[in-house]
Amino acid sequence: MGEQNHIPKRKFAWADKWIKMTGERARIDAKVNNTYIVYEKNGKLVKEYPNGDIVPLKHNGES
């Protein structure tokens, strides 16, 4: 018997693609407008700048 694929399938698989595309669009907009995006990485909020710098977001909302 062959190995089974252990990757769980989502009920709405299109959501993964849509989420990825939304993130890519946010990066493009940040680059065009010379600003940053905020997202969660390893359980903490970070700012990612167009030049690739990733800075942790401080608790008071400033970096």
N, C-alpha and C positions, 0 to 999 in steps of 0.2 A: 504494500500500500504506500502511495506517495505522501510526501509531507503536505500538510494543509497550510494554507496561508492564514496566519494569525492576525492579520490586519483587520481591525473592526470596521464594518461598513456603516456609514451614516444613513439615516433615513432620507436625508436631503443632501446627497453628495454634491449637488451644485453649490451648496453653501461654502464649502472649502475653496472652490475656485473663485467665487465672488469675494470672499474675505481676502484672499491673496491679491486679487486685482485691485481691491480698495486700498490695500497697503501700498501697492506699487504706485497707484495714482497719487496717494498722499505724498510719497517721496518726490514724485515729479513736480507736484504743486509747490512743495517746500523749496525745491531747487530753483524753480522759476521765480518765486517770490522772496528768495533769500531768507527763509525762515527755518523752522525745525518742526519735526513731528514728535509726539509723545506716545510712548507705548510701554507695555510691561515686558520686562526681560528678567528672567530668573526671580520672579516674585517682587520686583521693584520697578517703579516708574523711572524711565530714562528719557532724555531728549536726544534725538539724532539730528545732527546738522548736515546740510548738503555736502560738506567736505568729508563726511564719514565719521566725524568725531561723535562719540556717544558719551553723554554726561549724565550721572545720576541726578534725579530730581529731588531736591531737598523737601523736607516735610512741610515747610511753609509755602511751597509752591514756587520757590525761586531757585535758580541754579547758579 
